[in-house]
């Protein structure tokens, strides 16, 4: 009897030890596990996450130069106090499991590791050519976006590294120090940077979710935006000028009150066959998301077209050029004729969700 009892105790002890080991491995927080998966899911979309970091001011106000920083903080706080989640603040969960241990260096030969721009870094697929773009056009600007060195990881606004490997290149553009520049904001940023670089200040304007038109031409005249509840008005309380630091603060205020919903109402929908660089796949609302087409190529023999996409996501992070998860060989180009759904690493769009900025 004693021998049987001893054997039973040993068996029970072994089973208990095995269970402890199993639980330990199951919660290890490896890429794709619980810890990594929660990082993006825990943060609300386009703008509302930023309000949690702000103070308790009730509106937006600006005085001279240094107070522009306060204007951004107060804009965030005003949105929070008014209970605004932009009505289109985007909360999106990844559609595709993008945990990929494959090193970036394993991508196929379409990637030129020495390239410093999108056009230099990413070659078209065999048989395809980049069509010429109008000099000074938005498409040409996007095609020639400066990139961080090959192999760079996507960084969040707080310096942390994005755990998902969804990109082939990272755009060399600051993300800011607040959780503001998320998906719609990245599209707004690229459009605004292009117009600013070309001195087209009158064309820099974006709608808030409530319909208010935030014109940069007013901002450079010394006006700032005051928000009370769901009402926004211009007040003459800031410094005049077009210096870049002030321009960035203007954008941060826009990021606070604009999102995918406002973009979907401001941009015009176009047919897939009319696609060109600068167009945006966009799902407005909450949840919502968008990716921008930064380049295209065409096969002159067959007429087939392909395109590249870029995005930011949540929390605010570097703008990055996306992989095509359907291509296991690392080819990041997407066919224009992709079927009914465009599957990107972190969102799926329908073919009728293509938009363009109005001229």
C-alpha positions in Angstrom: 0.0 0.0 0.0 2.9 2.4 0.9 4.6 1.7 -2.5 1.3 2.5 -4.4 0.9 5.7 -2.4 4.4 6.8 -3.1 4.0 6.1 -6.8 0.7 8.2 -6.9 2.4 11.1 -5.1 5.3 11.1 -7.6 2.9 11.0 -10.6 0.9 13.9 -9.1 4.1 15.9 -8.5 5.2 15.4 -12.1 1.8 16.5 -13.5 1.9 19.6 -11.4 5.4 20.5 -12.5 4.4 20.0 -16.2 1.4 22.4 -15.7 3.6 25.1 -14.2 6.0 24.8 -17.1 3.2 25.0 -19.6 1.7 28.1 -18.0 5.1 29.8 -17.9 5.7 29.3 -21.6 2.1 30.4 -22.5 2.5 33.9 -20.9 6.0 34.6 -22.1 5.1 37.7 -24.0 6.9 36.6 -27.2 6.1 38.4 -30.4 2.4 37.8 -31.3 1.6 36.8 -27.7 -0.5 38.7 -25.2 1.9 41.5 -24.4 2.6 42.4 -28.0 -0.9 42.1 -29.1 -2.3 44.5 -26.6 0.0 47.4 -27.4 -2.0 48.9 -30.3 -5.3 47.6 -29.1 -5.1 49.4 -25.8 -4.9 52.9 -27.4 -7.9 54.6 -29.0 -7.6 55.7 -32.6 -6.7 58.9 -34.4 -6.9 61.6 -31.7 -8.7 60.6 -28.5 -5.8 58.8 -27.0 -3.9 62.1 -27.0 -6.4 63.8 -24.8 -5.5 61.5 -21.9 -2.1 63.1 -21.7 -3.3 66.7 -21.6 -4.3 69.1 -18.8 -7.7 70.4 -18.0 -7.9 73.6 -20.0 -11.3 74.2 -21.5 -10.3 75.7 -24.9 -7.6 76.5 -27.4 -5.7 79.8 -27.0 -2.4 81.2 -28.2 -0.3 84.1 -27.3 3.1 84.8 -28.8 5.6 82.3 -30.1 6.2 80.0 -27.0 2.4 79.8 -26.4 1.9 77.9 -29.6 2.9 74.8 -27.6 0.3 75.7 -25.0 -2.2 75.9 -27.9 -1.6 72.3 -28.8 -1.9 71.1 -25.2 -5.1 73.2 -24.7 -6.6 71.9 -27.9 -6.1 68.3 -26.7 -7.6 69.2 -23.3 -10.5 71.0 -24.9 -11.4 67.9 -26.9 -11.2 65.8 -23.8 -13.3 68.2 -21.7 -15.9 68.5 -24.4 -16.2 64.7 -24.6 -15.1 64.8 -28.2 -13.7 61.6 -29.6 -13.8 63.3 -33.0 -16.8 61.1 -33.8 -14.4 59.5 -36.1 -11.6 58.7 -33.8 -10.3 55.5 -35.1 -10.0 52.4 -33.1 -8.7 49.6 -35.2 -7.5 46.1 -34.5 -5.1 44.4 -36.9 -6.9 42.2 -39.4 -3.9 40.2 -40.2 -1.4 38.4 -37.9 1.7 40.4 -38.9 4.2 38.9 -36.4 7.1 38.1 -38.7 10.5 37.0 -37.5 12.0 37.2 -41.0 14.8 39.8 -41.1 14.3 42.7 -43.5 17.4 41.6 -45.3 15.6 38.5 -46.5 13.3 40.5 -48.8 13.6 39.8 -52.5 15.8 41.8 -54.9 13.2 44.5 -55.3 14.8 46.2 -52.3 17.9 48.3 -52.9 19.4 48.6 -49.4 21.3 51.7 -50.4 18.3 53.6 -51.7 17.5 56.8 -49.8 14.1 57.5 -51.3 11.0 55.4 -52.0 11.9 55.4 -55.8 15.5 54.4 -55.1 14.8 51.8 -52.4 11.9 49.8 -54.0 12.2 48.6 -57.6 9.1 47.7 -59.6 8.4 44.0 -60.2 9.9 42.4 -63.3 8.3 43.7 -66.4 6.9 46.8 -64.7 8.0 50.4 -65.1 7.3 53.5 -63.1 5.3 55.9 -65.3 6.5 59.6 -65.4 4.7 61.9 -63.0 4.2 65.7 -63.4 7.1 67.7 -62.0 6.1 69.3 -58.7 3.0 67.0 -58.3 1.9 65.4 -55.1 2.6 62.0 -56.6 6.2 63.0 -57.5 6.7 64.2 -53.9 5.5 60.9 -52.5 7.6 58.8 -54.9 10.7 60.7 -53.7 10.0 60.6 -49.9 13.2 60.4 -48.0 13.6 57.1 -46.1 15.4 56.1 -42.9 18.3 53.6 -43.4 17.4 50.1 -44.6 16.4 47.9 -41.7 15.0 50.7 -39.5 12.2 49.7 -37.2 9.0 51.7 -36.8 9.1 53.8 -33.6 6.2 55.1 -31.5 6.0 58.7 -30.5 7.5 57.8 -27.1 10.5 56.0 -28.6 9.3 52.5 -28.1 9.6 50.1 -31.0 6.5 48.7 -32.8 6.5 45.0 -32.2 4.9 44.1 -35.6 7.0 43.8 -38.7 4.6 45.2 -41.3 6.9 47.4 -43.3 9.6 47.5 -46.0 10.8 51.0 -45.3 10.3 53.9 -42.8 9.8 57.4 -43.9 12.3 59.9 -42.6 9.9 62.3 -41.0 9.4 63.1 -37.3 6.3 61.7 -35.6 6.2 64.3 -32.8 6.3 63.8 -29.1 2.5 63.4 -28.5 0.2 60.6 -29.4 -1.3 62.6 -32.3 0.0 61.5 -35.7 -1.9 58.3 -36.3 -3.5 57.0 -39.5 -5.6 59.9 -40.9 -3.0 62.4 -39.4 -0.2 60.8 -41.5 -2.2 61.4 -44.7 -2.9 65.0 -43.6 0.8 65.4 -42.7 2.1 64.2 -46.1 -0.4 66.4 -48.0 0.4 69.4 -45.8 4.2 68.9 -46.1 4.0 68.7 -49.8 2.0 72.0 -50.1 4.2 73.7 -47.5 7.4 72.7 -49.3 6.0 74.2 -52.5 4.7 77.4 -50.9 1.1 76.6 -51.6 -0.1 77.9 -48.2 -3.6 78.8 -49.4 -4.2 75.2 -50.3 -3.3 73.9 -46.8 -6.7 73.5 -45.1 -8.4 70.5 -43.4 -11.8 70.1 -41.9 -12.4 69.2 -38.3 -14.9 66.4 -37.6 -17.5 69.1 -36.8 -17.0 70.7 -40.2 -14.8 73.6 -39.1 -12.3 74.5 -41.9 -8.8 75.0 -40.3 -7.1 77.2 -42.9 -3.3 77.6 -42.6 -3.7 80.9 -44.4 -5.5 82.2 -41.3 -2.9 80.7 -38.9 0.0 82.5 -40.6 -1.9 85.8 -40.1 -1.7 85.3 -36.4 -5.1 83.7 -35.8 -5.5 80.6 -33.6 -8.4 78.2 -33.0 -10.5 78.4 -29.9 -12.7 75.4 -29.2 -15.6 75.4 -26.7 -17.7 72.3 -26.6 -18.3 71.4 -30.2 -17.8 74.9 -31.5 -14.5 76.2 -33.0 -13.7 79.8 -33.9 -10.7 81.8 -35.0 -9.2 84.3 -32.5 -6.3 86.7 -33.2 -3.9 85.7 -30.5 -0.8 84.2 -32.1 2.3 85.2 -33.9 2.4 85.7 -37.6 4.6 84.0 -40.1 5.3 80.7 -42.0 8.2 79.4 -40.0 8.3 75.6 -39.8 8.0 75.3 -36.0 4.7 77.2 -36.1 3.5 75.1 -39.1 4.1 71.9 -37.1 2.0 73.3 -34.2 -0.8 74.1 -36.6 -0.7 70.5 -37.8 -0.8 69.2 -34.2 -4.0 71.2 -33.6 -5.5 69.7 -36.8 -4.5 66.2 -35.7 -6.4 66.8 -32.5 -9.8 67.5 -34.2 -9.6 65.8 -37.6 -9.7 62.1 -38.4 -10.8 59.5 -40.9 -14.5 60.6 -40.6 -13.6 64.2 -41.5 -11.3 63.1 -44.3 -14.0 60.9 -45.8 -16.3 63.9 -45.9 -13.7 66.2 -47.2 -12.2 64.0 -50.0 -13.9 62.8 -53.1 -14.5 59.1 -53.9 -13.0 57.9 -57.2 -13.1 54.7 -59.2 -10.3 52.1 -58.8 -9.4 52.4 -62.5 -8.6 56.1 -61.9 -6.0 55.4 -59.2 -2.9 57.6 -59.0 -0.2 58.3 -56.4 -1.7 60.5 -53.6 -5.0 58.7 -53.5 -6.1 57.2 -50.2 -7.9 54.0 -49.3 -10.1 55.2 -46.5 -12.7 53.9 -44.1 -14.1 56.8 -42.2 -15.6 56.5 -38.7 -14.8 54.6 -35.5 -13.3 52.2 -36.1 -11.6 53.6 -39.2 -8.3 53.6 -41.0 -6.6 54.8 -44.1 -3.4 54.1 -46.2 -2.0 56.4 -48.9 -0.8 55.3 -52.3 2.8 56.6 -52.6 3.8 55.1 -56.0 2.6 53.1 -58.9 4.1 51.0 -61.7 2.7 49.6 -65.0 3.5 46.6 -67.2 3.6 48.2 -70.7 2.9 44.9 -72.4 -0.2 43.9 -70.4 -1.4 47.2 -69.0 -1.4 45.7 -65.5 -0.8 48.2 -62.7 0.6 47.9 -59.2 1.0 50.3 -56.3 2.7 50.9 -53.0 1.0 52.0 -49.8 2.1 53.8 -46.6 0.5 54.4 -43.3 0.8 55.4 -39.7 -1.2 53.6 -37.0 -2.0 53.7 -33.3 -0.4 54.8 -31.1 1.2 57.6 -33.1 4.2 56.1 -35.0 6.6 56.6 -37.9 5.0 56.7 -41.3 6.1 53.5 -43.0 5.7 51.8 -46.4 3.7 48.6 -46.1 4.4 45.0 -47.0 1.9 43.1 -49.1 1.0 40.2 -46.8 -0.2 38.2 -49.8 3.4 38.1 -51.1 5.6 35.8 -49.0 8.7 36.7 -51.1 8.6 40.2 -49.7 7.3 42.0 -52.8 5.5 45.0 -51.3 3.5 46.0 -54.5 -0.2 45.5 -54.6 -2.1 44.8 -57.9 -4.7 47.4 -58.8 -7.0 44.5 -59.7 -6.9 43.0 -56.2 -10.5 41.8 -56.2 -13.3 42.9 -53.8 -11.0 43.5 -50.8 -7.6 45.1 -50.3 -5.9 43.3 -47.5 -3.1 45.4 -45.9 -1.2 44.2 -42.8 -3.4 46.0 -40.3 -6.7 46.7 -42.2 -8.9 45.4 -45.0 -10.5 47.9 -47.4 -13.2 47.4 -50.0 -12.5 48.4 -53.6 -15.0 51.3 -53.4 -13.1 53.0 -50.5 -10.7 54.9 -52.7 -10.5 58.7 -52.2 -8.7 61.8 -53.6 -8.0 65.2 -52.2 -10.0 67.8 -54.1 -7.9 70.3 -56.1 
